[in-house]
Amino acid sequence: MPTRDSIYVDGTWVASTGSDTIEVVNPATEEVVATIAAGTTEDVDRAVAAARRAFAAWSATSADERAKYLYRLQEALTGRATEVSATITTDMGAPKKIAQAVQTGLPITTLGVYANLLSTYAFEEMVGNSLVVREPIGVVGAITPWNYPLHQVVAKVAPALAAGCTIVLKPSEVAPLAVLLFADLVHEVGLPPGVFNVVTGYGPVVGEAIAAHPDVDMVSFTGSTAAGKRVTEVAAATVKKVALELGGKSANVILPDADLAKAVKVGVGNCFLNSGQTSPARPVRRGPACWCPRTGRPRPSSWQPRRPPASRSATRPPTVPSSARWFPPASETGSAATSSAGSPRAPPWSPAVPRVRTGWSEGTSSGPLCSPTSAAT
């Protein structure tokens, strides 16, 4: 049984300051397959300090130089793809086919995508009479889930490295082994010390320490809604940027003109993709998993959409423009619809004002390398 009781800090494998370890269990056999270090807040401090020291030099490297490292990582991961995919199968239970094509194949592709992008990405551009300069945000804290243990790591690490950021990573303690192999590859390709750091451990200890650390400039988190709320709460104390990708919900809608047999086959297949452990899996925990038309019962010509109950329609319009907030009519603005100053306020369910999404996208935990709002100091 392998023991990976070290953390990767400042370009070398070092012992954790704590003595506790975490057992990694094969979900198919319930056998303990490895042990890893249960990192501490002191470990996070060391990793963040190393990332902060490395930031000045790494952010000053050229885009071509950073692209070379990404290409080297892509080549190294490709060379050990069989070992990595087998580790993921043991680590988190992905079927061999999925482990090879998705769990390992996607990270290989992602590294190449960002390496290629660096050759054309405009870090500076003129907009009217203004020069817009896109700069790396600094030290990025990355906290990743277990269901796509390597893909989610690379989806955060690749754009951060490309932008000139340094990284402190906490992988899932449930499935960390492929990530530790990836750290070995980072070491092999000669990425400068401190640019990439890994601290294994539990979320309430290591994850919170990363989110709260004053020298971490941005946190990117993928995981549950409850944990995401906690990350936001902890990070707010230092007013750092936070990017969240939280729990998925995906109803399967089958339209009347669909090929029903094909739709059912695809729907069931998507239910169990990646052993059913994926955010867009079709069944949802609350509400129906599949919406489809009733057959043999044509809709009557007098059919009308269902209207909200009278008690609700009196205080909430059936539709609200997505571009504006709704306020109750003057006749209905009692104490429940006015602020302490007496001005109307929107009910809690009012749609938010339009917003511009920039930087790390909500769907992939990655996105443009940087932007004036998400990756500029």
Residue pairs with C-beta under 8 A, 6 or more apart in sequence:
1 32
1 33
1 34
1 35
2 33
2 34
2 177
3 21
3 34
3 35
4 34
4 35
4 36
4 37
4 176
4 177
4 180
4 200
5 15
5 16
5 21
5 35
5 36
5 37
6 13
6 14
6 15
6 16
6 37
7 13
7 14
7 15
7 16
7 37
7 39
7 43
7 47
7 197
7 198
7 199
7 200
8 14
8 180
8 183
8 186
8 187
8 196
8 197
8 198
9 43
9 46
9 47
9 50
9 197
9 198
9 199
10 46
10 47
10 50
10 53
10 54
10 193
10 194
10 197
11 50
11 187
11 191
11 192
11 193
11 194
12 187
12 193
13 187
14 46
15 37
16 37
16 38
16 39
16 40
16 43
17 40
17 42
17 43
17 46
18 37
18 38
18 39
18 40
18 42
18 43
20 37
20 38
21 35
21 36
21 37
21 38
22 35
22 36
22 37
22 38
22 173
22 200
22 201
22 202
23 32
23 34
23 35
24 32
24 33
24 34
24 35
24 36
24 91
24 173
24 174
24 175
24 176
24 177
25 31
25 32
25 33
26 32
26 33
26 90
26 91
26 93
27 92
27 93
28 93
33 90
33 91
33 177
34 177
36 173
36 176
36 177
36 180
36 200
37 43
37 200
37 201
38 173
38 200
38 201
38 202
38 205
39 170
39 199
39 200
39 201
39 205
39 206
40 201
40 205
40 206
41 205
41 206
41 209
43 199
43 201
43 206
44 168
44 199
44 206
44 209
44 210
44 213
45 209
45 213
47 168
47 197
47 198
47 199
48 139
48 141
48 168
48 197
48 210
48 213
48 215
48 216
49 215
50 193
50 194
50 197
51 139
51 166
51 167
51 168
51 194
51 195
51 197
51 215
52 138
52 139
52 166
52 215
53 194
54 166
54 192
54 193
54 194
54 195
55 136
55 138
55 139
55 165
55 166
57 192
58 66
58 164
58 165
58 166
58 192
58 194
58 195
59 135
59 136
59 164
59 165
60 164
61 164
63 118
63 119
63 121
63 123
63 162
64 118
64 119
66 118
66 161
66 162
66 164
67 115
67 116
67 118
67 119
67 162
69 161
69 189
69 190
69 191
70 111
70 112
70 114
70 115
70 118
70 158
70 161
70 162
71 111
71 112
71 115
72 189
72 190
73 111
73 185
73 186
73 189
73 191
74 108
74 111
74 112
74 115
76 185
76 188
76 189
77 84
77 104
77 107
77 108
77 111
77 182
77 185
78 108
80 181
80 185
81 100
81 104
81 105
81 108
82 100
83 181
84 104
84 150
84 178
84 181
84 182
85 96
85 99
85 100
85 103
85 104
86 96
86 99
87 177
87 178
87 181
88 94
88 99
88 103
88 104
88 149
88 150
88 175
88 177
88 178
89 95
89 96
89 99
90 177
91 149
91 175
91 176
91 177
91 178
92 146
92 147
92 149
92 174
92 175
92 277
93 275
93 277
94 102
94 103
94 274
94 275
95 275
98 273
98 274
98 275
102 148
102 151
102 274
103 148
103 149
103 150
103 151
103 178
103 274
104 150
106 148
106 151
106 154
107 150
107 151
107 153
107 154
107 155
107 182
110 151
110 154
110 155
110 158
110 366
111 154
111 158
113 158
114 158
114 159
114 161
114 162
114 369
115 162
117 162
117 369
118 162
118 369
121 162
121 369
122 134
123 133
123 134
123 135
123 370
124 131
124 132
124 133
124 134
125 131
125 132
126 132
132 372
133 376
134 163
134 369
134 370
134 371
134 372
134 375
134 376
135 164
135 370
135 375
135 376
135 377
136 163
136 164
136 165
136 370
136 375
136 377
137 163
137 165
137 217
137 218
137 241
137 370
137 374
137 375
137 376
137 377
138 165
138 166
138 216
138 217
138 218
138 377
139 165
139 166
139 167
139 168
139 215
139 216
139 217
139 218
140 156
140 160
140 165
140 166
140 167
140 168
140 216
140 217
140 218
140 219
140 220
141 167
141 168
141 169
141 170
141 210
141 211
141 213
141 216
141 218
141 219
141 220
142 153
142 156
142 157
142 160
142 167
142 168
142 169
142 170
142 219
142 220
143 169
143 170
143 203
143 207
143 210
143 211
143 219
143 220
143 221
143 222
143 223
143 231
144 152
144 153
144 156
144 169
144 170
144 171
144 172
144 179
144 222
144 223
145 152
145 172
145 222
145 223
146 172
146 174
146 175
147 175
147 274
147 277
147 278
147 279
148 274
148 278
149 171
149 172
149 175
149 176
149 178
149 179
150 178
150 179
150 182
152 222
152 365
153 169
153 171
153 179
153 182
154 182
155 364
155 365
155 366
156 167
156 169
156 220
156 222
156 360
156 365
156 366
157 167
157 169
157 196
158 366
159 360
159 366
159 367
159 368
159 369
160 166
160 167
160 220
161 167
161 191
161 195
161 196
162 369
163 369
163 370
163 375
165 218
165 375
166 194
166 195
166 196
166 197
167 195
167 196
167 197
168 197
168 199
168 210
168 216
169 179
169 196
169 197
169 198
169 199
170 198
170 199
170 200
170 201
170 203
170 206
170 207
170 210
171 179
171 180
171 198
171 200
173 200
173 201
173 202
173 203
176 200
179 198
180 198
180 200
183 196
183 198
186 196
199 206
199 210
200 206
201 207
203 223
203 227
207 221
207 227
207 231
208 230
208 231
208 234
210 216
210 219
211 219
211 221
211 230
211 231
211 234
211 235
211 242
212 234
212 235
212 237
212 238
213 238
214 238
216 238
216 240
217 240
217 241
217 377
218 240
218 241
218 242
218 243
218 374
218 375
219 231
219 235
219 240
219 241
219 242
219 243
220 242
220 243
220 360
220 365
221 227
221 228
221 231
221 242
221 243
221 244
221 245
222 244
222 245
222 246
222 365
223 245
223 246
223 247
224 246
224 247
225 246
225 247
228 244
228 246
231 242
231 244
232 242
232 244
235 242
241 359
241 374
243 359
243 360
243 362
243 365
243 374
244 362
245 279
245 362
245 363
245 364
245 365
247 279
248 278
248 279
248 280
248 281
249 284
249 285
250 279
250 280
250 281
250 282
250 284
251 282
251 284
251 287
251 288
251 289
251 290
251 291
252 263
252 267
252 270
252 282
252 289
252 290
252 291
253 290
253 291
253 292
254 260
254 263
254 267
254 290
254 291
254 292
254 293
255 293
256 293
260 292
263 292
267 282
267 290
270 280
270 281
270 282
271 281
271 282
271 283
271 289
272 281
273 281
274 281
282 289
282 290
283 289
307 313
307 318
308 316
308 318
314 332
315 328
315 332
315 347
316 326
316 347
316 349
317 326
320 326
320 350
320 351
321 351
322 351
322 354
323 353
323 354
324 351
324 353
325 346
325 350
325 351
325 352
325 353
326 346
326 347
326 350
326 351
327 333
327 337
327 344
327 345
327 346
328 337
328 344
328 347
333 344
337 344
337 345
337 347
338 344
338 345
339 345
358 368
358 371
358 372
358 373
358 374
359 367
359 368
359 370
359 371
359 373
359 374
359 375
360 366
360 367
360 374
361 367
368 374
368 375
369 375
370 376
